[in-house]
Amino acid sequence: MRRVALIGGAWALSLAVVGCSGSGGGDEPGPAPGGSAGTGNASGGAGGTSSAAAFPGELPPGVSGAPLWSTQLVGSEAVAEPVGASVAIITPHDEGSTVDFRDAASGTSRAKIEVTGKAAATTWHGRPALLAEHVARTPSDGVSPEKYAWVIDVFDDQGRRLAHKEYPGRDKPLIADGRRVVVEHGTGGNSGALVVSDAGGDAPGWRIPCQDSGCVHEGATVAAGVVVHSSRQRVGDDDIETLAAFDPNSGAPLWTTRDLARPAEVPATADAELIKNDGGKLVLAWYVGTYGAPRFHTETYSVHDPATGRLLATGPTLPGSAKTGLATPDGTVMVVATTDSTAAWETGTGKPLWQQGKDEKRLAPVAVVGPVLYSGQDPSMAVDLRTKAVLQRTVSDMPVPVGTEHAVVTRAPGVAYVFAVQRG
C-alpha cells in the first residue's frame, strides 16, 4: 500500500493550517500590550482612509471595478497578506516587522504593531490570525550556559494579541491551527504517540497513540476544526492508511475512515487522503485502482461531516493520484487536481461542473476570486470557475482572496491594490 500525504493548497503540506472552522478554543482576545517590539504594542488604530491609485494595465478577472484603495509597500520584502477581514501590510526591518492591519473595505488602519522575527498569516483555533516567530537568546552569566527559546506571538485581524508563548530550545515547534503537535518516539516495542496541546497555553494536552512502527510529523493536522491523524493499520492481508479524527480540545475520538460510509465504488480496503482546502470542508480522496499500474490509479472524492464523519456528498472520480485541492472561500465549490486531471464540483451535492480532457493544458488551481479560478501553470491563466472558459491567458500578478468579499493584488514596483470581488 502507498504512503498517504495530507494534501493542500497548490502543494502537499505536512501540517497546513488553512481552511479550518474549529471550535475557537473559548479564549477571548485581549488588548495588545504596550511595550517593546515583539510583544505587539498597538498604535494608530484609528488611521485615515487610504486613497486608490489607478491600477496599471488590465483589471484582473473576478474583481468588481477599480481598486477600493491602494498603498505603497516600502522595501523589496514588504508584503500585503490577507488576515480575516483585514489586509496586513508587513514591512520587515532589522529586528522584525511593522504590521499595519488595514480594513479590507476602506483601507483604514485598524492597528499598527511591531513584532520580532518573521510574520505570516495563519489560523488560530479556527480564526484567521497573524503569527510572528523568532529565536530569543539569553547570554551566559559566566557560569550557566547560554539559553535559547523559540518565541511565538499571535494576533487577530484587529491587531489584538491572542497568544504569546516561549518554547525552550532553537527547534521550531510543530503548530497547526493553534495546536502544538509533539512526537513521542516509541521504545521497547511501544510505537509512541503524538501529543496535541494548545500552542498558546501551558496545559499538557492529550495523546494519540501511534499504530504504526513510529510517529512522523506528517501524521497529524487540523482540518475543518478537528484533529486528523494518519496511521498504518493491518486489515486482513493489507496495510491500510487509516485517518482518525479527534476533538481538538479533549482528544475524544470522533471517527475513523475504517468506519465511515464511503462512495459506492470505494472498497473497504481503500486508502484515504485528506484534501486540505480554504473552504472549511472535510474532503477525502479515496484511492481506487490497481497497485503497481500507475495508469489505472483513480481517486474518488467525498465530503464528510467533521464531527461525525457522515458522508454528505460524493464528488468525481479522476484518473491519477491526488495532488491539490482548492475550495471557494465560502466552501460551495471544490476544484481538485490529480497527476492526470483537474475538475470542479459542488461540495453540497457532488454535482460535477467540469473535468478537463486528456488533450487540454492542465490547470493548476491556486486561487478563487469571485466567479474566477486562477491557475498557476506556466503560462498562468484565469478561467470561469463553473465552465472553465478562458478569461485571461497570462496572469502577471495573482489576486489573493481576502475573505469572500475582497481581493488584493501586488504589482511592481511594490503597490498593493485592494478590490471588491464580483458576486457569483
Secondary structure as GFF3:
##gff-version 3
##sequence-region A 1 424
A	DSSP	beta_strand	7	8	.	.	.	ID=ss1
A	DSSP	beta_strand	11	12	.	.	.	ID=ss2
A	DSSP	beta_strand	69	72	.	.	.	ID=ss3
A	DSSP	beta_strand	79	83	.	.	.	ID=ss4
A	DSSP	beta_strand	86	92	.	.	.	ID=ss5
A	DSSP	beta_strand	96	103	.	.	.	ID=ss6
A	DSSP	beta_strand	109	116	.	.	.	ID=ss7
A	DSSP	beta_strand	118	124	.	.	.	ID=ss8
A	DSSP	beta_strand	127	138	.	.	.	ID=ss9
A	DSSP	beta_strand	147	155	.	.	.	ID=ss10
A	DSSP	beta_strand	161	168	.	.	.	ID=ss11
A	DSSP	beta_strand	175	176	.	.	.	ID=ss12
A	DSSP	beta_strand	179	185	.	.	.	ID=ss13
A	DSSP	beta_strand	192	198	.	.	.	ID=ss14
A	DSSP	beta_strand	206	209	.	.	.	ID=ss15
A	DSSP	three_ten_helix	217	219	.	.	.	ID=ss16
A	DSSP	beta_strand	220	223	.	.	.	ID=ss17
A	DSSP	beta_strand	226	235	.	.	.	ID=ss18
A	DSSP	beta_strand	238	246	.	.	.	ID=ss19
A	DSSP	beta_strand	253	256	.	.	.	ID=ss20
A	DSSP	beta_strand	272	276	.	.	.	ID=ss21
A	DSSP	beta_strand	282	288	.	.	.	ID=ss22
A	DSSP	three_ten_helix	294	296	.	.	.	ID=ss23
A	DSSP	beta_strand	298	304	.	.	.	ID=ss24
A	DSSP	beta_strand	311	319	.	.	.	ID=ss25
A	DSSP	beta_strand	322	327	.	.	.	ID=ss26
A	DSSP	beta_strand	333	338	.	.	.	ID=ss27
A	DSSP	beta_strand	342	346	.	.	.	ID=ss28
A	DSSP	beta_strand	352	355	.	.	.	ID=ss29
A	DSSP	beta_strand	365	369	.	.	.	ID=ss30
A	DSSP	beta_strand	372	375	.	.	.	ID=ss31
A	DSSP	beta_strand	381	384	.	.	.	ID=ss32
A	DSSP	beta_strand	390	392	.	.	.	ID=ss33
A	DSSP	beta_strand	400	402	.	.	.	ID=ss34
A	DSSP	beta_strand	406	411	.	.	.	ID=ss35
A	DSSP	beta_strand	415	420	.	.	.	ID=ss36
###
